[in-house]
Amino acid sequence: MPDVNEIRALKASFLGALDTAAALEGMKAKVLAITPEAPGADIAPEDLDELARLTLAHAVSSQALRGLVEAMRARRSVA
């Protein structure tokens, strides 16, 4: 029988990673709109700050999900 709390944690971690991925998707248009060849082209400081925040959140949530998956695999003796 599966561990109910483990499955709940898996779902929460998975949804957290998806949420941060969706937030990054929200920055897609701003990042892709930058034309490096255009004079003075750059990313706005507030967008760069938001990108830093979102990438950190995504990295943390993805690593948490990965750690949980690896722990689940180890408990199930799947290599």
PDB file of N, CA, C and O in Angstrom:
ATOM      1  N   MET A   1       0.846  -1.178   0.000  1.00  0.00           N
ATOM      2  CA  MET A   1       0.000   0.000   0.000  1.00  0.00           C
ATOM      3  C   MET A   1       0.891   1.242   0.000  1.00  0.00           C
ATOM      4  O   MET A   1       1.824   1.338   0.797  1.00  0.00           O
ATOM      5  N   PRO A   2       0.606   2.185  -0.889  1.00  0.00           N
ATOM      6  CA  PRO A   2       1.452   3.385  -0.949  1.00  0.00           C
ATOM      7  C   PRO A   2       1.283   4.263   0.292  1.00  0.00           C
ATOM      8  O   PRO A   2       0.241   4.260   0.947  1.00  0.00           O
ATOM      9  N   ASP A   3       2.327   4.999   0.583  1.00  0.00           N
ATOM     10  CA  ASP A   3       2.306   5.953   1.691  1.00  0.00           C
ATOM     11  C   ASP A   3       1.499   7.174   1.243  1.00  0.00           C
ATOM     12  O   ASP A   3       1.887   7.879   0.311  1.00  0.00           O
ATOM     13  N   VAL A   4       0.388   7.410   1.911  1.00  0.00           N
ATOM     14  CA  VAL A   4      -0.516   8.506   1.536  1.00  0.00           C
ATOM     15  C   VAL A   4       0.198   9.852   1.620  1.00  0.00           C
ATOM     16  O   VAL A   4       0.041  10.688   0.731  1.00  0.00           O
ATOM     17  N   ASN A   5       0.973  10.071   2.668  1.00  0.00           N
ATOM     18  CA  ASN A   5       1.682  11.348   2.817  1.00  0.00           C
ATOM     19  C   ASN A   5       2.742  11.531   1.735  1.00  0.00           C
ATOM     20  O   ASN A   5       2.973  12.645   1.264  1.00  0.00           O
ATOM     21  N   GLU A   6       3.377  10.441   1.350  1.00  0.00           N
ATOM     22  CA  GLU A   6       4.383  10.515   0.299  1.00  0.00           C
ATOM     23  C   GLU A   6       3.738  10.916  -1.029  1.00  0.00           C
ATOM     24  O   GLU A   6       4.283  11.739  -1.765  1.00  0.00           O
ATOM     25  N   ILE A   7       2.592  10.341  -1.328  1.00  0.00           N
ATOM     26  CA  ILE A   7       1.889  10.672  -2.568  1.00  0.00           C
ATOM     27  C   ILE A   7       1.400  12.124  -2.533  1.00  0.00           C
ATOM     28  O   ILE A   7       1.459  12.828  -3.541  1.00  0.00           O
ATOM     29  N   ARG A   8       0.924  12.561  -1.378  1.00  0.00           N
ATOM     30  CA  ARG A   8       0.514  13.972  -1.250  1.00  0.00           C
ATOM     31  C   ARG A   8       1.707  14.902  -1.459  1.00  0.00           C
ATOM     32  O   ARG A   8       1.586  15.933  -2.120  1.00  0.00           O
ATOM     33  N   ALA A   9       2.845  14.541  -0.900  1.00  0.00           N
ATOM     34  CA  ALA A   9       4.056  15.347  -1.070  1.00  0.00           C
ATOM     35  C   ALA A   9       4.491  15.367  -2.531  1.00  0.00           C
ATOM     36  O   ALA A   9       4.923  16.400  -3.042  1.00  0.00           O
ATOM     37  N   LEU A  10       4.375  14.224  -3.201  1.00  0.00           N
ATOM     38  CA  LEU A  10       4.723  14.145  -4.622  1.00  0.00           C
ATOM     39  C   LEU A  10       3.835  15.087  -5.434  1.00  0.00           C
ATOM     40  O   LEU A  10       4.326  15.843  -6.273  1.00  0.00           O
ATOM     41  N   LYS A  11       2.536  15.038  -5.182  1.00  0.00           N
ATOM     42  CA  LYS A  11       1.612  15.904  -5.904  1.00  0.00           C
ATOM     43  C   LYS A  11       1.918  17.383  -5.642  1.00  0.00           C
ATOM     44  O   LYS A  11       1.940  18.189  -6.572  1.00  0.00           O
ATOM     45  N   ALA A  12       2.152  17.728  -4.392  1.00  0.00           N
ATOM     46  CA  ALA A  12       2.435  19.127  -4.049  1.00  0.00           C
ATOM     47  C   ALA A  12       3.735  19.591  -4.694  1.00  0.00           C
ATOM     48  O   ALA A  12       3.798  20.702  -5.222  1.00  0.00           O
ATOM     49  N   SER A  13       4.765  18.766  -4.660  1.00  0.00           N
ATOM     50  CA  SER A  13       6.048  19.125  -5.272  1.00  0.00           C
ATOM     51  C   SER A  13       5.913  19.253  -6.782  1.00  0.00           C
ATOM     52  O   SER A  13       6.472  20.167  -7.389  1.00  0.00           O
ATOM     53  N   PHE A  14       5.175  18.344  -7.377  1.00  0.00           N
ATOM     54  CA  PHE A  14       4.964  18.378  -8.819  1.00  0.00           C
ATOM     55  C   PHE A  14       4.226  19.649  -9.228  1.00  0.00           C
ATOM     56  O   PHE A  14       4.613  20.323 -10.183  1.00  0.00           O
ATOM     57  N   LEU A  15       3.162  19.967  -8.500  1.00  0.00           N
ATOM     58  CA  LEU A  15       2.401  21.179  -8.804  1.00  0.00           C
ATOM     59  C   LEU A  15       3.226  22.438  -8.578  1.00  0.00           C
ATOM     60  O   LEU A  15       3.080  23.412  -9.316  1.00  0.00           O
ATOM     61  N   GLY A  16       4.083  22.431  -7.576  1.00  0.00           N
ATOM     62  CA  GLY A  16       4.965  23.572  -7.343  1.00  0.00           C
ATOM     63  C   GLY A  16       5.906  23.801  -8.504  1.00  0.00           C
ATOM     64  O   GLY A  16       6.117  24.939  -8.923  1.00  0.00           O
ATOM     65  N   ALA A  17       6.474  22.726  -9.025  1.00  0.00           N
ATOM     66  CA  ALA A  17       7.370  22.849 -10.175  1.00  0.00           C
ATOM     67  C   ALA A  17       6.610  23.341 -11.408  1.00  0.00           C
ATOM     68  O   ALA A  17       7.120  24.161 -12.172  1.00  0.00           O
ATOM     69  N   LEU A  18       5.392  22.837 -11.598  1.00  0.00           N
ATOM     70  CA  LEU A  18       4.581  23.306 -12.730  1.00  0.00           C
ATOM     71  C   LEU A  18       4.210  24.778 -12.586  1.00  0.00           C
ATOM     72  O   LEU A  18       4.216  25.523 -13.566  1.00  0.00           O
ATOM     73  N   ASP A  19       3.891  25.194 -11.370  1.00  0.00           N
ATOM     74  CA  ASP A  19       3.545  26.603 -11.139  1.00  0.00           C
ATOM     75  C   ASP A  19       4.705  27.533 -11.472  1.00  0.00           C
ATOM     76  O   ASP A  19       4.512  28.575 -12.098  1.00  0.00           O
ATOM     77  N   THR A  20       5.902  27.154 -11.054  1.00  0.00           N
ATOM     78  CA  THR A  20       7.051  28.010 -11.350  1.00  0.00           C
ATOM     79  C   THR A  20       7.396  27.979 -12.836  1.00  0.00           C
ATOM     80  O   THR A  20       7.858  28.978 -13.387  1.00  0.00           O
ATOM     81  N   ALA A  21       7.176  26.842 -13.481  1.00  0.00           N
ATOM     82  CA  ALA A  21       7.385  26.769 -14.932  1.00  0.00           C
ATOM     83  C   ALA A  21       6.398  27.690 -15.654  1.00  0.00           C
ATOM     84  O   ALA A  21       6.760  28.356 -16.624  1.00  0.00           O
ATOM     85  N   ALA A  22       5.164  27.722 -15.183  1.00  0.00           N
ATOM     86  CA  ALA A  22       4.163  28.604 -15.788  1.00  0.00           C
ATOM     87  C   ALA A  22       4.537  30.066 -15.586  1.00  0.00           C
ATOM     88  O   ALA A  22       4.328  30.893 -16.474  1.00  0.00           O
ATOM     89  N   ALA A  23       5.083  30.380 -14.435  1.00  0.00           N
ATOM     90  CA  ALA A  23       5.514  31.757 -14.179  1.00  0.00           C
ATOM     91  C   ALA A  23       6.657  32.142 -15.118  1.00  0.00           C
ATOM     92  O   ALA A  23       6.702  33.271 -15.606  1.00  0.00           O
ATOM     93  N   LEU A  24       7.568  31.224 -15.371  1.00  0.00           N
ATOM     94  CA  LEU A  24       8.635  31.486 -16.339  1.00  0.00           C
ATOM     95  C   LEU A  24       8.059  31.673 -17.733  1.00  0.00           C
ATOM     96  O   LEU A  24       8.526  32.525 -18.489  1.00  0.00           O
ATOM     97  N   GLU A  25       7.059  30.894 -18.074  1.00  0.00           N
ATOM     98  CA  GLU A  25       6.395  31.030 -19.371  1.00  0.00           C
ATOM     99  C   GLU A  25       5.831  32.444 -19.523  1.00  0.00           C
ATOM    100  O   GLU A  25       5.809  32.996 -20.624  1.00  0.00           O
ATOM    101  N   GLY A  26       5.384  33.016 -18.426  1.00  0.00           N
ATOM    102  CA  GLY A  26       4.867  34.374 -18.445  1.00  0.00           C
ATOM    103  C   GLY A  26       5.911  35.418 -18.804  1.00  0.00           C
ATOM    104  O   GLY A  26       5.563  36.514 -19.244  1.00  0.00           O
ATOM    105  N   MET A  27       7.172  35.099 -18.625  1.00  0.00           N
ATOM    106  CA  MET A  27       8.266  36.014 -18.978  1.00  0.00           C
ATOM    107  C   MET A  27       8.760  35.804 -20.412  1.00  0.00           C
ATOM    108  O   MET A  27       9.573  36.580 -20.914  1.00  0.00           O
ATOM    109  N   LYS A  28       8.272  34.774 -21.051  1.00  0.00           N
ATOM    110  CA  LYS A  28       8.765  34.387 -22.370  1.00  0.00           C
ATOM    111  C   LYS A  28       8.716  35.533 -23.374  1.00  0.00           C
ATOM    112  O   LYS A  28       9.707  35.803 -24.052  1.00  0.00           O
ATOM    113  N   ALA A  29       7.593  36.197 -23.476  1.00  0.00           N
ATOM    114  CA  ALA A  29       7.446  37.266 -24.475  1.00  0.00           C
ATOM    115  C   ALA A  29       8.441  38.395 -24.237  1.00  0.00           C
ATOM    116  O   ALA A  29       9.020  38.926 -25.185  1.00  0.00           O
ATOM    117  N   LYS A  30       8.640  38.760 -22.980  1.00  0.00           N
ATOM    118  CA  LYS A  30       9.577  39.853 -22.675  1.00  0.00           C
ATOM    119  C   LYS A  30      11.007  39.476 -23.032  1.00  0.00           C
ATOM    120  O   LYS A  30      11.755  40.290 -23.574  1.00  0.00           O
ATOM    121  N   VAL A  31      11.380  38.250 -22.729  1.00  0.00           N
ATOM    122  CA  VAL A  31      12.758  37.816 -23.004  1.00  0.00           C
ATOM    123  C   VAL A  31      12.979  37.664 -24.507  1.00  0.00           C
ATOM    124  O   VAL A  31      13.988  38.124 -25.041  1.00  0.00           O
ATOM    125  N   LEU A  32      12.041  37.026 -25.180  1.00  0.00           N
ATOM    126  CA  LEU A  32      12.217  36.798 -26.615  1.00  0.00           C
ATOM    127  C   LEU A  32      12.075  38.070 -27.444  1.00  0.00           C
ATOM    128  O   LEU A  32      12.531  38.113 -28.586  1.00  0.00           O
ATOM    129  N   ALA A  33      11.451  39.102 -26.888  1.00  0.00           N
ATOM    130  CA  ALA A  33      11.284  40.367 -27.605  1.00  0.00           C
ATOM    131  C   ALA A  33      12.571  41.194 -27.642  1.00  0.00           C
ATOM    132  O   ALA A  33      12.660  42.159 -28.401  1.00  0.00           O
ATOM    133  N   ILE A  34      13.546  40.836 -26.850  1.00  0.00           N
ATOM    134  CA  ILE A  34      14.804  41.594 -26.832  1.00  0.00           C
ATOM    135  C   ILE A  34      15.552  41.335 -28.138  1.00  0.00           C
ATOM    136  O   ILE A  34      15.822  40.191 -28.503  1.00  0.00           O
ATOM    137  N   THR A  35      15.875  42.409 -28.820  1.00  0.00           N
ATOM    138  CA  THR A  35      16.636  42.315 -30.062  1.00  0.00           C
ATOM    139  C   THR A  35      18.058  42.758 -29.761  1.00  0.00           C
ATOM    140  O   THR A  35      18.315  43.953 -29.620  1.00  0.00           O
ATOM    141  N   PRO A  36      18.976  41.821 -29.661  1.00  0.00           N
ATOM    142  CA  PRO A  36      20.336  42.182 -29.254  1.00  0.00           C
ATOM    143  C   PRO A  36      21.036  43.143 -30.213  1.00  0.00           C
ATOM    144  O   PRO A  36      21.936  43.880 -29.810  1.00  0.00           O
ATOM    145  N   GLU A  37      20.626  43.135 -31.474  1.00  0.00           N
ATOM    146  CA  GLU A  37      21.259  44.010 -32.467  1.00  0.00           C
ATOM    147  C   GLU A  37      20.770  45.455 -32.379  1.00  0.00           C
ATOM    148  O   GLU A  37      21.424  46.361 -32.895  1.00  0.00           O
ATOM    149  N   ALA A  38      19.641  45.674 -31.737  1.00  0.00           N
ATOM    150  CA  ALA A  38      19.070  47.025 -31.657  1.00  0.00           C
ATOM    151  C   ALA A  38      19.894  47.884 -30.699  1.00  0.00           C
ATOM    152  O   ALA A  38      20.343  47.404 -29.658  1.00  0.00           O
ATOM    153  N   PRO A  39      20.090  49.157 -31.056  1.00  0.00           N
ATOM    154  CA  PRO A  39      20.845  50.043 -30.166  1.00  0.00           C
ATOM    155  C   PRO A  39      20.157  50.159 -28.800  1.00  0.00           C
ATOM    156  O   PRO A  39      18.953  50.400 -28.721  1.00  0.00           O
ATOM    157  N   GLY A  40      20.912  49.989 -27.763  1.00  0.00           N
ATOM    158  CA  GLY A  40      20.399  50.111 -26.407  1.00  0.00           C
ATOM    159  C   GLY A  40      19.506  48.956 -25.966  1.00  0.00           C
ATOM    160  O   GLY A  40      18.838  49.050 -24.935  1.00  0.00           O
ATOM    161  N   ALA A  41      19.487  47.876 -26.729  1.00  0.00           N
ATOM    162  CA  ALA A  41      18.641  46.732 -26.377  1.00  0.00           C
ATOM    163  C   ALA A  41      19.152  46.091 -25.091  1.00  0.00           C
ATOM    164  O   ALA A  41      20.341  45.817 -24.935  1.00  0.00           O
ATOM    165  N   ASP A  42      18.241  45.871 -24.206  1.00  0.00           N
ATOM    166  CA  ASP A  42      18.589  45.225 -22.936  1.00  0.00           C
ATOM    167  C   ASP A  42      17.296  44.800 -22.271  1.00  0.00           C
ATOM    168  O   ASP A  42      16.211  45.197 -22.698  1.00  0.00           O
ATOM    169  N   ILE A  43      17.405  44.016 -21.256  1.00  0.00           N
ATOM    170  CA  ILE A  43      16.238  43.632 -20.473  1.00  0.00           C
ATOM    171  C   ILE A  43      16.054  44.676 -19.370  1.00  0.00           C
ATOM    172  O   ILE A  43      17.024  45.126 -18.761  1.00  0.00           O
ATOM    173  N   ALA A  44      14.823  45.046 -19.128  1.00  0.00           N
ATOM    174  CA  ALA A  44      14.531  46.044 -18.093  1.00  0.00           C
ATOM    175  C   ALA A  44      14.976  45.511 -16.731  1.00  0.00           C
ATOM    176  O   ALA A  44      14.829  44.321 -16.454  1.00  0.00           O
ATOM    177  N   PRO A  45      15.516  46.383 -15.882  1.00  0.00           N
ATOM    178  CA  PRO A  45      15.999  45.930 -14.568  1.00  0.00           C
ATOM    179  C   PRO A  45      14.942  45.194 -13.754  1.00  0.00           C
ATOM    180  O   PRO A  45      15.252  44.208 -13.087  1.00  0.00           O
ATOM    181  N   GLU A  46      13.692  45.665 -13.802  1.00  0.00           N
ATOM    182  CA  GLU A  46      12.636  44.993 -13.038  1.00  0.00           C
ATOM    183  C   GLU A  46      12.314  43.613 -13.616  1.00  0.00           C
ATOM    184  O   GLU A  46      11.945  42.699 -12.879  1.00  0.00           O
ATOM    185  N   ASP A  47      12.455  43.467 -14.942  1.00  0.00           N
ATOM    186  CA  ASP A  47      12.254  42.153 -15.556  1.00  0.00           C
ATOM    187  C   ASP A  47      13.401  41.206 -15.202  1.00  0.00           C
ATOM    188  O   ASP A  47      13.191  40.013 -14.983  1.00  0.00           O
ATOM    189  N   LEU A  48      14.600  41.748 -15.150  1.00  0.00           N
ATOM    190  CA  LEU A  48      15.744  40.932 -14.753  1.00  0.00           C
ATOM    191  C   LEU A  48      15.600  40.470 -13.304  1.00  0.00           C
ATOM    192  O   LEU A  48      15.913  39.324 -12.984  1.00  0.00           O
ATOM    193  N   ASP A  49      15.128  41.354 -12.432  1.00  0.00           N
ATOM    194  CA  ASP A  49      14.880  40.971 -11.041  1.00  0.00           C
ATOM    195  C   ASP A  49      13.819  39.880 -10.950  1.00  0.00           C
ATOM    196  O   ASP A  49      13.961  38.917 -10.197  1.00  0.00           O
ATOM    197  N   GLU A  50      12.753  40.049 -11.733  1.00  0.00           N
ATOM    198  CA  GLU A  50      11.679  39.047 -11.738  1.00  0.00           C
ATOM    199  C   GLU A  50      12.185  37.721 -12.280  1.00  0.00           C
ATOM    200  O   GLU A  50      11.822  36.663 -11.768  1.00  0.00           O
ATOM    201  N   LEU A  51      13.006  37.767 -13.295  1.00  0.00           N
ATOM    202  CA  LEU A  51      13.583  36.548 -13.861  1.00  0.00           C
ATOM    203  C   LEU A  51      14.493  35.856 -12.848  1.00  0.00           C
ATOM    204  O   LEU A  51      14.502  34.629 -12.759  1.00  0.00           O
ATOM    205  N   ALA A  52      15.246  36.628 -12.095  1.00  0.00           N
ATOM    206  CA  ALA A  52      16.103  36.046 -11.055  1.00  0.00           C
ATOM    207  C   ALA A  52      15.252  35.361  -9.992  1.00  0.00           C
ATOM    208  O   ALA A  52      15.572  34.257  -9.552  1.00  0.00           O
ATOM    209  N   ARG A  53      14.170  36.014  -9.581  1.00  0.00           N
ATOM    210  CA  ARG A  53      13.285  35.439  -8.569  1.00  0.00           C
ATOM    211  C   ARG A  53      12.630  34.157  -9.073  1.00  0.00           C
ATOM    212  O   ARG A  53      12.581  33.152  -8.363  1.00  0.00           O
ATOM    213  N   LEU A  54      12.131  34.202 -10.300  1.00  0.00           N
ATOM    214  CA  LEU A  54      11.439  33.041 -10.850  1.00  0.00           C
ATOM    215  C   LEU A  54      12.371  31.867 -11.109  1.00  0.00           C
ATOM    216  O   LEU A  54      12.002  30.720 -10.860  1.00  0.00           O
ATOM    217  N   THR A  55      13.566  32.137 -11.603  1.00  0.00           N
ATOM    218  CA  THR A  55      14.487  31.028 -11.870  1.00  0.00           C
ATOM    219  C   THR A  55      14.943  30.373 -10.574  1.00  0.00           C
ATOM    220  O   THR A  55      15.129  29.157 -10.524  1.00  0.00           O
ATOM    221  N   LEU A  56      15.123  31.166  -9.530  1.00  0.00           N
ATOM    222  CA  LEU A  56      15.470  30.583  -8.235  1.00  0.00           C
ATOM    223  C   LEU A  56      14.326  29.721  -7.720  1.00  0.00           C
ATOM    224  O   LEU A  56      14.548  28.596  -7.272  1.00  0.00           O
ATOM    225  N   ALA A  57      13.106  30.242  -7.782  1.00  0.00           N
ATOM    226  CA  ALA A  57      11.940  29.482  -7.318  1.00  0.00           C
ATOM    227  C   ALA A  57      11.791  28.188  -8.109  1.00  0.00           C
ATOM    228  O   ALA A  57      11.474  27.142  -7.541  1.00  0.00           O
ATOM    229  N   HIS A  58      12.017  28.257  -9.407  1.00  0.00           N
ATOM    230  CA  HIS A  58      11.891  27.062 -10.241  1.00  0.00           C
ATOM    231  C   HIS A  58      12.992  26.050  -9.915  1.00  0.00           C
ATOM    232  O   HIS A  58      12.735  24.848  -9.846  1.00  0.00           O
ATOM    233  N   ALA A  59      14.191  26.532  -9.719  1.00  0.00           N
ATOM    234  CA  ALA A  59      15.293  25.631  -9.378  1.00  0.00           C
ATOM    235  C   ALA A  59      15.025  24.922  -8.054  1.00  0.00           C
ATOM    236  O   ALA A  59      15.239  23.715  -7.935  1.00  0.00           O
ATOM    237  N   VAL A  60      14.561  25.665  -7.075  1.00  0.00           N
ATOM    238  CA  VAL A  60      14.295  25.085  -5.759  1.00  0.00           C
ATOM    239  C   VAL A  60      13.154  24.071  -5.847  1.00  0.00           C
ATOM    240  O   VAL A  60      13.262  22.967  -5.314  1.00  0.00           O
ATOM    241  N   SER A  61      12.069  24.440  -6.516  1.00  0.00           N
ATOM    242  CA  SER A  61      10.929  23.520  -6.593  1.00  0.00           C
ATOM    243  C   SER A  61      11.273  22.280  -7.418  1.00  0.00           C
ATOM    244  O   SER A  61      10.848  21.175  -7.080  1.00  0.00           O
ATOM    245  N   SER A  62      12.025  22.454  -8.476  1.00  0.00           N
ATOM    246  CA  SER A  62      12.427  21.305  -9.287  1.00  0.00           C
ATOM    247  C   SER A  62      13.367  20.378  -8.517  1.00  0.00           C
ATOM    248  O   SER A  62      13.251  19.155  -8.605  1.00  0.00           O
ATOM    249  N   GLN A  63      14.288  20.960  -7.770  1.00  0.00           N
ATOM    250  CA  GLN A  63      15.209  20.141  -6.985  1.00  0.00           C
ATOM    251  C   GLN A  63      14.475  19.413  -5.856  1.00  0.00           C
ATOM    252  O   GLN A  63      14.808  18.272  -5.534  1.00  0.00           O
ATOM    253  N   ALA A  64      13.487  20.062  -5.263  1.00  0.00           N
ATOM    254  CA  ALA A  64      12.691  19.399  -4.222  1.00  0.00           C
ATOM    255  C   ALA A  64      11.946  18.206  -4.811  1.00  0.00           C
ATOM    256  O   ALA A  64      11.902  17.133  -4.208  1.00  0.00           O
ATOM    257  N   LEU A  65      11.363  18.397  -5.987  1.00  0.00           N
ATOM    258  CA  LEU A  65      10.665  17.303  -6.661  1.00  0.00           C
ATOM    259  C   LEU A  65      11.637  16.182  -7.000  1.00  0.00           C
ATOM    260  O   LEU A  65      11.334  15.008  -6.783  1.00  0.00           O
ATOM    261  N   ARG A  66      12.784  16.532  -7.522  1.00  0.00           N
ATOM    262  CA  ARG A  66      13.784  15.518  -7.873  1.00  0.00           C
ATOM    263  C   ARG A  66      14.221  14.734  -6.644  1.00  0.00           C
ATOM    264  O   ARG A  66      14.334  13.510  -6.696  1.00  0.00           O
ATOM    265  N   GLY A  67      14.467  15.431  -5.541  1.00  0.00           N
ATOM    266  CA  GLY A  67      14.880  14.759  -4.316  1.00  0.00           C
ATOM    267  C   GLY A  67      13.818  13.798  -3.817  1.00  0.00           C
ATOM    268  O   GLY A  67      14.134  12.692  -3.378  1.00  0.00           O
ATOM    269  N   LEU A  68      12.566  14.210  -3.880  1.00  0.00           N
ATOM    270  CA  LEU A  68      11.479  13.342  -3.446  1.00  0.00           C
ATOM    271  C   LEU A  68      11.370  12.115  -4.344  1.00  0.00           C
ATOM    272  O   LEU A  68      11.208  10.998  -3.853  1.00  0.00           O
ATOM    273  N   VAL A  69      11.457  12.316  -5.637  1.00  0.00           N
ATOM    274  CA  VAL A  69      11.389  11.194  -6.582  1.00  0.00           C
ATOM    275  C   VAL A  69      12.535  10.215  -6.326  1.00  0.00           C
ATOM    276  O   VAL A  69      12.326   9.001  -6.313  1.00  0.00           O
ATOM    277  N   GLU A  70      13.726  10.733  -6.127  1.00  0.00           N
ATOM    278  CA  GLU A  70      14.871   9.846  -5.850  1.00  0.00           C
ATOM    279  C   GLU A  70      14.664   9.077  -4.543  1.00  0.00           C
ATOM    280  O   GLU A  70      14.986   7.891  -4.468  1.00  0.00           O
ATOM    281  N   ALA A  71      14.131   9.737  -3.521  1.00  0.00           N
ATOM    282  CA  ALA A  71      13.863   9.055  -2.255  1.00  0.00           C
ATOM    283  C   ALA A  71      12.800   7.969  -2.440  1.00  0.00           C
ATOM    284  O   ALA A  71      12.909   6.882  -1.873  1.00  0.00           O
ATOM    285  N   MET A  72      11.782   8.269  -3.231  1.00  0.00           N
ATOM    286  CA  MET A  72      10.744   7.273  -3.498  1.00  0.00           C
ATOM    287  C   MET A  72      11.319   6.087  -4.249  1.00  0.00           C
ATOM    288  O   MET A  72      10.992   4.940  -3.946  1.00  0.00           O
ATOM    289  N   ARG A  73      12.166   6.352  -5.218  1.00  0.00           N
ATOM    290  CA  ARG A  73      12.803   5.266  -5.963  1.00  0.00           C
ATOM    291  C   ARG A  73      13.673   4.406  -5.056  1.00  0.00           C
ATOM    292  O   ARG A  73      13.672   3.179  -5.158  1.00  0.00           O
ATOM    293  N   ALA A  74      14.410   5.059  -4.174  1.00  0.00           N
ATOM    294  CA  ALA A  74      15.283   4.311  -3.262  1.00  0.00           C
ATOM    295  C   ALA A  74      14.462   3.420  -2.338  1.00  0.00           C
ATOM    296  O   ALA A  74      14.830   2.273  -2.082  1.00  0.00           O
ATOM    297  N   ARG A  75      13.356   3.947  -1.844  1.00  0.00           N
ATOM    298  CA  ARG A  75      12.502   3.130  -0.967  1.00  0.00           C
ATOM    299  C   ARG A  75      11.879   1.963  -1.698  1.00  0.00           C
ATOM    300  O   ARG A  75      11.555   0.944  -1.088  1.00  0.00           O
ATOM    301  N   ARG A  76      11.714   2.101  -2.973  1.00  0.00           N
ATOM    302  CA  ARG A  76      11.126   1.020  -3.773  1.00  0.00           C
ATOM    303  C   ARG A  76      12.205   0.141  -4.414  1.00  0.00           C
ATOM    304  O   ARG A  76      11.893  -0.785  -5.162  1.00  0.00           O
ATOM    305  N   SER A  77      13.458   0.432  -4.119  1.00  0.00           N
ATOM    306  CA  SER A  77      14.597  -0.333  -4.644  1.00  0.00           C
ATOM    307  C   SER A  77      14.620  -0.358  -6.167  1.00  0.00           C
ATOM    308  O   SER A  77      14.942  -1.376  -6.780  1.00  0.00           O
ATOM    309  N   VAL A  78      14.271   0.785  -6.772  1.00  0.00           N
ATOM    310  CA  VAL A  78      14.338   0.926  -8.217  1.00  0.00           C
ATOM    311  C   VAL A  78      15.586   1.728  -8.521  1.00  0.00           C
ATOM    312  O   VAL A  78      15.740   2.851  -8.041  1.00  0.00           O
ATOM    313  N   ALA A  79      16.465   1.167  -9.302  1.00  0.00           N
ATOM    314  CA  ALA A  79      17.713   1.872  -9.622  1.00  0.00           C
ATOM    315  C   ALA A  79      17.744   2.324 -11.054  1.00  0.00           C
ATOM    316  O   ALA A  79      18.722   2.933 -11.488  1.00  0.00           O
TER     317      ALA A  79
END
